[in-house]
Amino acid sequence: MKPGHSADIWLALFFLGFALILIFVWIPLDTGTGLVEKVRRKFVIGDALAPTVAAVAIALGAALGLLRPANGRALTRANVIWCACLLGLFTVSLVLMRYAGPLAAAWTESGYRPLRASLPWKYIGFLLGGTVMIGGLTGLTTRRLSLKDFAIGFAATLLIALAYDLPFDDLILPPNGDL
């Protein structure tokens, strides 16, 4: 590689492009509302707000990656294995988040859909998937699994869930809105 064109630069450019595609193409085509909507003289969160905030965070990370001095190193086998481990962990976490609630309510008479906005059902998938994600990320980083890390993951996920759920009466935690 030429000096100044390290793998870090290419990775930052890739994620900057990905974030811009998310913000200007995917999110507007995929959501029915804007960032914030005014309903009955009251502002409510639009469908596009959360994914746009995530895309802006990706873009900021990419921009910071571009500003960082290039180190000239190429991707190694260890880098690829690390990325594969992250992809696997995120996949497991998101599958748990999506299917844990419906599986837990499979034995109920009404099924999951009528229960998805009530306690404890609305938190099952989010808490389980988020706890596995945070505890797993900590375990991957430290190269050891610890019950303490999963307890911290549970507490952090619960705080995030409460921060989203308590202030808004009409908000359904992800992925419950799609179920």
SEVEXTI-76479 format. One record per residue (C-alpha): residue number from 0; residue in one letter; chain; z negated, x negated, y negated. Coordinates in Angstrom, 2 decimals, always signed. Example, Ala and Ser with C-alpha at 12.3 -4.5 7.8 and 13.67 -1.06 7.14 Angstrom:
// residues 2
+-----+------+------+---------+---------+---------+
| pos | code | unit |      pz |      px |      py |
+-----+------+------+---------+---------+---------+
|   0 |    A |    A |   -7.80 |  -12.30 |   +4.50 |
|   1 |    S |    A |   -7.14 |  -13.67 |   +1.06 |
+-----+------+------+---------+---------+---------+
This chain:
// residues 179
+-----+------+------+---------+---------+---------+
| pos | code | unit |      pz |      px |      py |
+-----+------+------+---------+---------+---------+
|   0 |    M |    A |   +0.00 |   +0.00 |   +0.00 |
|   1 |    K |    A |   +0.61 |   -1.04 |   -3.54 |
|   2 |    P |    A |   -2.42 |   -1.97 |   -5.63 |
|   3 |    G |    A |   -3.74 |   +1.12 |   -7.39 |
|   4 |    H |    A |   -2.35 |   +3.47 |   -4.73 |
|   5 |    S |    A |   -5.25 |   +3.50 |   -2.31 |
|   6 |    A |    A |   -6.00 |   +6.27 |   +0.16 |
|   7 |    D |    A |   -8.63 |   +7.53 |   -2.29 |
|   8 |    I |    A |   -5.98 |   +8.17 |   -4.94 |
|   9 |    W |    A |   -3.72 |   +9.99 |   -2.48 |
|  10 |    L |    A |   -6.64 |  +12.05 |   -1.21 |
|  11 |    A |    A |   -7.66 |  +12.97 |   -4.77 |
|  12 |    L |    A |   -4.07 |  +13.94 |   -5.65 |
|  13 |    F |    A |   -3.83 |  +16.05 |   -2.49 |
|  14 |    F |    A |   -7.02 |  +17.98 |   -3.30 |
|  15 |    L |    A |   -6.09 |  +18.35 |   -6.97 |
|  16 |    G |    A |   -2.77 |  +19.89 |   -5.91 |
|  17 |    F |    A |   -4.56 |  +22.06 |   -3.34 |
|  18 |    A |    A |   -7.02 |  +23.30 |   -5.99 |
|  19 |    L |    A |   -4.21 |  +24.11 |   -8.42 |
|  20 |    I |    A |   -2.34 |  +26.05 |   -5.73 |
|  21 |    L |    A |   -5.56 |  +27.93 |   -4.96 |
|  22 |    I |    A |   -6.22 |  +28.79 |   -8.61 |
|  23 |    F |    A |   -2.71 |  +29.71 |   -9.72 |
|  24 |    V |    A |   -1.03 |  +31.00 |   -6.54 |
|  25 |    W |    A |   -3.26 |  +31.92 |   -3.62 |
|  26 |    I |    A |   -6.21 |  +33.58 |   -5.42 |
|  27 |    P |    A |   -4.09 |  +35.76 |   -7.74 |
|  28 |    L |    A |   -1.90 |  +36.89 |   -4.83 |
|  29 |    D |    A |   -4.87 |  +37.51 |   -2.50 |
|  30 |    T |    A |   -7.31 |  +39.36 |   -4.76 |
|  31 |    G |    A |   -6.97 |  +42.78 |   -6.27 |
|  32 |    T |    A |   -9.15 |  +42.17 |   -9.31 |
|  33 |    G |    A |   -9.71 |  +39.44 |  -11.85 |
|  34 |    L |    A |  -12.66 |  +37.13 |  -12.32 |
|  35 |    V |    A |  -14.80 |  +39.79 |  -14.01 |
|  36 |    E |    A |  -14.09 |  +43.51 |  -14.24 |
|  37 |    K |    A |  -15.43 |  +46.13 |  -16.61 |
|  38 |    V |    A |  -16.34 |  +49.27 |  -14.70 |
|  39 |    R |    A |  -17.95 |  +52.15 |  -16.58 |
|  40 |    R |    A |  -18.86 |  +49.92 |  -19.54 |
|  41 |    K |    A |  -20.56 |  +47.47 |  -17.17 |
|  42 |    F |    A |  -19.31 |  +44.02 |  -16.20 |
|  43 |    V |    A |  -19.12 |  +43.41 |  -12.45 |
|  44 |    I |    A |  -18.01 |  +40.40 |  -10.45 |
|  45 |    G |    A |  -14.33 |  +40.52 |   -9.60 |
|  46 |    D |    A |  -12.88 |  +39.53 |   -6.24 |
|  47 |    A |    A |  -11.39 |  +36.34 |   -7.70 |
|  48 |    L |    A |  -14.58 |  +34.84 |   -9.17 |
|  49 |    A |    A |  -16.13 |  +33.12 |   -6.13 |
|  50 |    P |    A |  -12.91 |  +31.55 |   -4.81 |
|  51 |    T |    A |  -11.94 |  +30.43 |   -8.32 |
|  52 |    V |    A |  -15.33 |  +28.75 |   -8.82 |
|  53 |    A |    A |  -14.86 |  +26.98 |   -5.46 |
|  54 |    A |    A |  -11.33 |  +25.87 |   -6.43 |
|  55 |    V |    A |  -12.55 |  +24.56 |   -9.79 |
|  56 |    A |    A |  -15.25 |  +22.56 |   -7.97 |
|  57 |    I |    A |  -12.55 |  +21.07 |   -5.71 |
|  58 |    A |    A |  -10.42 |  +20.22 |   -8.76 |
|  59 |    L |    A |  -13.37 |  +18.57 |  -10.52 |
|  60 |    G |    A |  -14.10 |  +16.49 |   -7.42 |
|  61 |    A |    A |  -10.46 |  +15.45 |   -7.23 |
|  62 |    A |    A |  -10.41 |  +14.54 |  -10.93 |
|  63 |    L |    A |  -13.53 |  +12.42 |  -10.49 |
|  64 |    G |    A |  -11.86 |  +10.75 |   -7.50 |
|  65 |    L |    A |   -8.88 |   +9.88 |   -9.69 |
|  66 |    L |    A |  -11.13 |   +8.39 |  -12.36 |
|  67 |    R |    A |  -12.92 |   +6.18 |   -9.85 |
|  68 |    P |    A |  -11.57 |   +2.64 |   -9.60 |
|  69 |    A |    A |   -9.27 |   +2.14 |   -6.60 |
|  70 |    N |    A |  -10.64 |   +0.04 |   -3.76 |
|  71 |    G |    A |   -7.29 |   -0.56 |   -2.01 |
|  72 |    R |    A |   -8.58 |   +0.30 |   +1.47 |
|  73 |    A |    A |   -6.60 |   +2.40 |   +3.92 |
|  74 |    L |    A |   -7.92 |   +5.20 |   +6.09 |
|  75 |    T |    A |   -9.47 |   +3.95 |   +9.31 |
|  76 |    R |    A |  -10.04 |   +5.52 |  +12.70 |
|  77 |    A |    A |  -13.68 |   +6.11 |  +11.74 |
|  78 |    N |    A |  -12.54 |   +8.06 |   +8.65 |
|  79 |    V |    A |  -10.33 |  +10.30 |  +10.77 |
|  80 |    I |    A |  -13.12 |  +10.89 |  +13.30 |
|  81 |    W |    A |  -15.51 |  +11.76 |  +10.46 |
|  82 |    C |    A |  -13.02 |  +14.28 |   +9.05 |
|  83 |    A |    A |  -12.51 |  +15.78 |  +12.53 |
|  84 |    C |    A |  -16.29 |  +16.15 |  +12.96 |
|  85 |    L |    A |  -16.52 |  +17.87 |   +9.58 |
|  86 |    L |    A |  -13.64 |  +20.19 |  +10.45 |
|  87 |    G |    A |  -15.30 |  +21.07 |  +13.76 |
|  88 |    L |    A |  -18.67 |  +21.73 |  +12.13 |
|  89 |    F |    A |  -17.12 |  +23.90 |   +9.41 |
|  90 |    T |    A |  -15.16 |  +25.84 |  +12.03 |
|  91 |    V |    A |  -18.28 |  +26.51 |  +14.13 |
|  92 |    S |    A |  -20.28 |  +27.48 |  +11.04 |
|  93 |    L |    A |  -17.64 |  +29.88 |   +9.73 |
|  94 |    V |    A |  -17.14 |  +31.47 |  +13.16 |
|  95 |    L |    A |  -20.91 |  +32.01 |  +13.39 |
|  96 |    M |    A |  -20.95 |  +33.42 |   +9.87 |
|  97 |    R |    A |  -18.14 |  +35.84 |  +10.69 |
|  98 |    Y |    A |  -19.17 |  +37.04 |  +14.16 |
|  99 |    A |    A |  -22.99 |  +36.71 |  +14.39 |
| 100 |    G |    A |  -23.69 |  +39.97 |  +12.54 |
| 101 |    P |    A |  -21.22 |  +42.11 |  +14.51 |
| 102 |    L |    A |  -22.42 |  +40.57 |  +17.79 |
| 103 |    A |    A |  -26.06 |  +41.24 |  +16.90 |
| 104 |    A |    A |  -25.22 |  +44.88 |  +16.10 |
| 105 |    A |    A |  -23.00 |  +45.40 |  +19.13 |
| 106 |    W |    A |  -25.79 |  +47.18 |  +20.99 |
| 107 |    T |    A |  -26.48 |  +49.66 |  +18.17 |
| 108 |    E |    A |  -25.07 |  +53.19 |  +18.28 |
| 109 |    S |    A |  -23.24 |  +53.00 |  +14.97 |
| 110 |    G |    A |  -21.89 |  +49.46 |  +15.18 |
| 111 |    Y |    A |  -22.00 |  +46.85 |  +12.45 |
| 112 |    R |    A |  -19.93 |  +48.38 |   +9.63 |
| 113 |    P |    A |  -22.49 |  +51.02 |   +8.53 |
| 114 |    L |    A |  -25.30 |  +48.43 |   +8.76 |
| 115 |    R |    A |  -23.60 |  +45.55 |   +6.93 |
| 116 |    A |    A |  -25.25 |  +46.25 |   +3.57 |
| 117 |    S |    A |  -28.79 |  +46.81 |   +4.88 |
| 118 |    L |    A |  -31.62 |  +44.50 |   +5.85 |
| 119 |    P |    A |  -31.70 |  +42.42 |   +8.06 |
| 120 |    W |    A |  -28.07 |  +42.90 |   +9.10 |
| 121 |    K |    A |  -26.46 |  +41.70 |   +5.88 |
| 122 |    Y |    A |  -28.14 |  +38.28 |   +6.19 |
| 123 |    I |    A |  -27.59 |  +37.49 |   +9.88 |
| 124 |    G |    A |  -24.16 |  +35.87 |   +9.75 |
| 125 |    F |    A |  -24.62 |  +34.22 |   +6.37 |
| 126 |    L |    A |  -27.98 |  +32.71 |   +7.32 |
| 127 |    L |    A |  -26.97 |  +31.57 |  +10.78 |
| 128 |    G |    A |  -23.65 |  +30.03 |   +9.70 |
| 129 |    G |    A |  -25.15 |  +28.47 |   +6.57 |
| 130 |    T |    A |  -28.10 |  +27.02 |   +8.46 |
| 131 |    V |    A |  -25.82 |  +25.45 |  +11.07 |
| 132 |    M |    A |  -23.57 |  +24.08 |   +8.33 |
| 133 |    I |    A |  -26.35 |  +22.48 |   +6.27 |
| 134 |    G |    A |  -28.36 |  +21.25 |   +9.26 |
| 135 |    G |    A |  -25.19 |  +19.97 |  +10.93 |
| 136 |    L |    A |  -24.02 |  +18.16 |   +7.80 |
| 137 |    T |    A |  -27.40 |  +16.50 |   +7.48 |
| 138 |    G |    A |  -27.32 |  +15.57 |  +11.16 |
| 139 |    L |    A |  -23.81 |  +14.12 |  +10.88 |
| 140 |    T |    A |  -24.81 |  +12.11 |   +7.84 |
| 141 |    T |    A |  -28.01 |  +10.71 |   +9.33 |
| 142 |    R |    A |  -26.56 |  +10.53 |  +12.88 |
| 143 |    R |    A |  -29.51 |  +12.43 |  +14.33 |
| 144 |    L |    A |  -30.35 |  +16.10 |  +14.66 |
| 145 |    S |    A |  -33.71 |  +17.21 |  +13.36 |
| 146 |    L |    A |  -35.46 |  +20.57 |  +13.37 |
| 147 |    K |    A |  -36.67 |  +19.77 |   +9.85 |
| 148 |    D |    A |  -33.07 |  +19.50 |   +8.61 |
| 149 |    F |    A |  -32.23 |  +22.90 |  +10.07 |
| 150 |    A |    A |  -35.38 |  +24.39 |   +8.50 |
| 151 |    I |    A |  -34.30 |  +23.01 |   +5.13 |
| 152 |    G |    A |  -30.81 |  +24.38 |   +5.80 |
| 153 |    F |    A |  -32.29 |  +27.81 |   +6.53 |
| 154 |    A |    A |  -34.37 |  +27.75 |   +3.33 |
| 155 |    A |    A |  -31.41 |  +26.63 |   +1.21 |
| 156 |    T |    A |  -29.13 |  +29.25 |   +2.75 |
| 157 |    L |    A |  -31.73 |  +31.96 |   +2.21 |
| 158 |    L |    A |  -32.11 |  +30.97 |   -1.46 |
| 159 |    I |    A |  -28.33 |  +31.07 |   -1.93 |
| 160 |    A |    A |  -28.13 |  +34.47 |   -0.22 |
| 161 |    L |    A |  -30.93 |  +35.88 |   -2.37 |
| 162 |    A |    A |  -29.38 |  +34.44 |   -5.55 |
| 163 |    Y |    A |  -26.15 |  +36.30 |   -4.78 |
| 164 |    D |    A |  -27.70 |  +39.46 |   -3.36 |
| 165 |    L |    A |  -30.68 |  +40.33 |   -5.56 |
| 166 |    P |    A |  -29.07 |  +40.48 |   -9.04 |
| 167 |    F |    A |  -26.13 |  +42.66 |   -7.94 |
| 168 |    D |    A |  -26.54 |  +46.10 |   -6.40 |
| 169 |    D |    A |  -22.93 |  +46.46 |   -5.29 |
| 170 |    L |    A |  -22.35 |  +42.96 |   -3.88 |
| 171 |    I |    A |  -21.96 |  +42.48 |   -0.13 |
| 172 |    L |    A |  -22.57 |  +38.95 |   +1.17 |
| 173 |    P |    A |  -19.58 |  +37.25 |   +2.75 |
| 174 |    P |    A |  -18.00 |  +37.88 |   +5.15 |
| 175 |    N |    A |  -19.48 |  +41.39 |   +5.38 |
| 176 |    G |    A |  -17.09 |  +42.83 |   +2.81 |
| 177 |    D |    A |  -14.19 |  +42.37 |   +5.21 |
| 178 |    L |    A |  -15.90 |  +43.88 |   +8.25 |
+-----+------+------+---------+---------+---------+
